[in-house]
Amino acid sequence: MSFRAGLSIEQRRNSAGGLHLWAGWGDSVGTPSERGMTYDALHVFDWIKARSGDNPVYIWGHSLGTGVATNLVRRLCERETPPDALILESPFTNIREEAKSHPFSVIYRYFPGFDWFFLDPITSSGIKFANDENVKHIACPLLILHAEDDPVVPFHLGRKLYNIAAPSRSFRDFKVQFVPFHSDLGYRHKYIYKSPELPRILREFLGKSELERQH
């Protein structure tokens, strides 16, 4: 009981500080789902936006979180309240292509019936995280970061997503940038934050995004 009470207090502190758990994750109530995560993200954005004043608000998604991020930003753009920029770190095109490219599937993906047995149940249950479709409806600056040696979300999926987004009419007035990190750096799936070049990349990209926002 003392542990649960302490956890509850810590969660309230995190919430007050702007940190929130998805419904059904951690100790929160509800059942996790793509729709629920997007709904939660929308409310968190509104909560932050109401408290940010004139400060810019950026959306940053990593890995599976890129699916939530593009779901969110698509809806924000549809209601004409886009964020000041969207950053996608180690993104995929859609959950189906990611599942087929994931290392866990390597020994199964060439078996007859792989799509039917493994992939169809994912999409039929409403899990799509369709970044490749969402970017066609997003109108704000977009930065994609991906390490060439990413073993979880293959580099070619991040590059493919960029190639879909860059010519999209929705981005005609906004910067779309793809930044690869060479495999020799060893950043893999979750260590891009260690790059000494990352602060400069962000400053330059977000500085240009701010100019676009002002004009």
ZAVO-910074 format. One line per field, with one value per residue (C-alpha): residue in three letters; x, y, z. Coordinates in nm, 3 decimals. Layout:
ZAVO-910074
r = c(ALA  ...) $
px = c(X  ...) $
py = c(Y  ...) $
pz = c(Z  ...) $
//
This chain:
ZAVO-910074
r = c(MET  SER  PHE  ARG  ALA  GLY  LEU  SER  ILE  GLU  GLN  ARG  ARG  ASN  SER  ALA  GLY  GLY  LEU  HIS  LEU  TRP  ALA  GLY  TRP  GLY  ASP  SER  VAL  GLY  THR  PRO  SER  GLU  ARG  GLY  MET  THR  TYR  ASP  ALA  LEU  HIS  VAL  PHE  ASP  TRP  ILE  LYS  ALA  ARG  SER  GLY  ASP  ASN  PRO  VAL  TYR  ILE  TRP  GLY  HIS  SER  LEU  GLY  THR  GLY  VAL  ALA  THR  ASN  LEU  VAL  ARG  ARG  LEU  CYS  GLU  ARG  GLU  THR  PRO  PRO  ASP  ALA  LEU  ILE  LEU  GLU  SER  PRO  PHE  THR  ASN  ILE  ARG  GLU  GLU  ALA  LYS  SER  HIS  PRO  PHE  SER  VAL  ILE  TYR  ARG  TYR  PHE  PRO  GLY  PHE  ASP  TRP  PHE  PHE  LEU  ASP  PRO  ILE  THR  SER  SER  GLY  ILE  LYS  PHE  ALA  ASN  ASP  GLU  ASN  VAL  LYS  HIS  ILE  ALA  CYS  PRO  LEU  LEU  ILE  LEU  HIS  ALA  GLU  ASP  ASP  PRO  VAL  VAL  PRO  PHE  HIS  LEU  GLY  ARG  LYS  LEU  TYR  ASN  ILE  ALA  ALA  PRO  SER  ARG  SER  PHE  ARG  ASP  PHE  LYS  VAL  GLN  PHE  VAL  PRO  PHE  HIS  SER  ASP  LEU  GLY  TYR  ARG  HIS  LYS  TYR  ILE  TYR  LYS  SER  PRO  GLU  LEU  PRO  ARG  ILE  LEU  ARG  GLU  PHE  LEU  GLY  LYS  SER  GLU  LEU  GLU  ARG  GLN  HIS) $
px = c(0.000  0.280  0.434  0.102  0.047  0.395  0.341  0.014  0.183  0.466  0.217  0.039  0.374  0.454  0.114  0.158  0.495  0.344  0.434  0.143  0.087  -0.115  -0.444  -0.376  0.000  0.187  -0.059  -0.320  -0.670  -0.819  -0.707  -0.420  -0.516  -0.404  -0.720  -0.685  -0.321  -0.406  -0.694  -0.465  -0.198  -0.452  -0.560  -0.200  -0.123  -0.421  -0.313  0.040  -0.076  -0.305  -0.005  0.265  0.166  0.352  0.621  0.649  0.527  0.707  0.598  0.874  0.798  1.038  0.988  0.626  0.573  0.616  0.286  0.115  0.289  0.173  -0.179  -0.183  -0.035  -0.263  -0.563  -0.415  -0.364  -0.717  -0.854  -0.606  -0.406  -0.075  0.232  0.532  0.725  0.719  1.029  1.027  1.313  1.358  1.019  0.856  0.608  0.326  0.299  0.249  0.575  0.754  0.631  0.742  1.086  1.134  1.417  1.174  1.001  1.313  1.272  0.899  0.848  0.921  0.684  0.360  0.077  0.301  0.092  -0.235  -0.115  0.094  0.016  -0.354  -0.459  -0.267  -0.439  -0.779  -0.769  -0.740  -0.364  -0.220  0.001  0.003  0.281  0.297  -0.066  -0.057  0.232  0.021  -0.213  0.042  0.125  0.414  0.795  0.911  1.248  1.327  1.625  1.740  2.052  2.175  2.244  1.899  1.819  1.457  1.315  1.524  1.683  1.517  1.172  1.272  1.414  1.100  0.882  1.088  1.051  0.674  0.658  0.899  0.693  0.359  0.152  0.078  0.446  0.479  0.522  0.730  1.076  1.108  1.452  1.603  1.916  2.091  2.347  2.625  2.642  3.000  2.856  2.674  2.356  2.133  1.768  1.780  2.110  2.076  2.047  2.419  2.517  2.724  2.580  2.219  2.195  2.321  2.083  1.790  1.891  1.920  1.598  1.388  1.531  1.409  1.078  1.036  1.093  0.829  0.589  0.639  0.575) $
py = c(0.000  0.242  0.180  0.247  0.563  0.686  0.608  0.800  1.104  1.086  1.063  1.376  1.557  1.442  1.554  1.896  1.919  1.836  1.464  1.234  0.860  0.717  0.556  0.192  0.241  0.235  0.273  0.468  0.334  0.236  0.015  0.119  0.178  0.393  0.600  0.644  0.750  1.006  1.136  1.166  1.343  1.593  1.682  1.709  1.943  2.162  2.161  2.273  2.524  2.692  2.747  2.832  3.189  3.314  3.046  2.798  2.441  2.157  1.794  1.531  1.164  0.871  0.521  0.414  0.765  0.896  0.728  0.910  1.234  1.229  1.125  1.422  1.678  1.572  1.642  1.970  2.080  1.975  2.201  2.475  2.477  2.321  2.304  2.518  2.215  1.835  1.625  1.253  1.044  0.691  0.689  0.419  0.451  0.253  -0.017  -0.291  -0.217  -0.174  -0.511  -0.677  -0.515  -0.569  -0.809  -1.026  -1.117  -1.207  -1.585  -1.574  -1.308  -1.540  -1.812  -1.857  -1.684  -1.445  -1.140  -1.319  -1.466  -1.179  -0.853  -0.870  -0.908  -0.590  -0.371  -0.537  -0.443  -0.075  -0.037  0.143  0.434  0.544  0.802  0.775  0.885  1.140  1.340  1.416  1.615  1.794  2.160  2.261  2.231  1.868  1.729  1.357  1.209  0.851  0.646  0.426  0.139  0.141  -0.229  -0.172  0.067  0.022  0.334  0.282  0.334  0.676  0.769  0.640  0.853  1.160  1.085  1.073  1.392  1.616  1.650  1.663  1.972  2.014  2.103  2.347  2.643  2.460  2.313  1.935  1.807  1.460  1.416  1.077  0.966  0.745  0.390  0.448  0.672  0.379  0.568  0.276  0.314  0.532  0.714  1.001  1.228  1.166  1.336  1.650  1.785  1.755  2.094  2.270  2.074  2.168  2.533  2.572  2.386  2.546  2.889  2.856  2.720  3.027  3.255  3.062  3.099  3.476  3.514) $
pz = c(0.000  0.085  -0.257  -0.433  -0.231  -0.315  -0.682  -0.682  -0.529  -0.784  -1.070  -0.949  -0.937  -1.290  -1.414  -1.256  -1.431  -1.770  -1.778  -1.860  -1.903  -2.190  -2.088  -2.006  -1.966  -1.639  -1.353  -1.551  -1.611  -1.946  -2.232  -2.460  -2.823  -3.115  -3.097  -2.721  -2.743  -3.011  -2.800  -2.497  -2.702  -2.831  -2.479  -2.358  -2.649  -2.563  -2.197  -2.292  -2.551  -2.299  -2.071  -2.325  -2.401  -2.708  -2.681  -2.968  -2.915  -3.093  -3.125  -3.103  -3.155  -3.134  -3.277  -3.208  -3.076  -3.431  -3.512  -3.227  -3.326  -3.689  -3.585  -3.349  -3.587  -3.870  -3.648  -3.530  -3.890  -3.981  -3.710  -3.813  -3.489  -3.604  -3.381  -3.466  -3.591  -3.596  -3.527  -3.601  -3.464  -3.602  -3.777  -3.988  -4.274  -4.114  -3.851  -4.108  -4.289  -3.958  -3.828  -4.151  -4.125  -3.751  -3.659  -3.461  -3.787  -3.984  -3.952  -4.031  -4.299  -4.593  -4.475  -4.672  -4.489  -4.294  -4.382  -4.305  -3.975  -3.835  -4.013  -4.097  -3.729  -3.642  -3.899  -3.857  -3.488  -3.578  -3.532  -3.834  -3.721  -4.085  -4.090  -4.469  -4.500  -4.221  -4.364  -4.672  -4.447  -4.228  -4.280  -4.054  -4.064  -4.047  -3.935  -3.963  -3.776  -3.839  -3.771  -4.054  -3.810  -3.649  -3.586  -3.475  -3.735  -4.050  -4.192  -4.531  -4.374  -4.243  -4.582  -4.754  -4.525  -4.612  -4.984  -4.936  -4.731  -4.923  -5.244  -5.063  -5.140  -4.770  -4.711  -5.001  -4.765  -4.503  -4.464  -4.475  -4.371  -4.338  -4.126  -4.142  -3.884  -4.019  -3.889  -3.767  -3.495  -3.334  -3.245  -3.350  -3.242  -2.934  -2.900  -3.148  -2.845  -2.784  -3.109  -3.042  -3.368  -3.255  -3.076  -3.389  -3.612  -3.390  -3.361  -3.736  -3.813  -3.541  -3.620  -3.978  -3.849  -3.631  -3.931  -4.126  -3.834  -3.821  -4.193) $
//
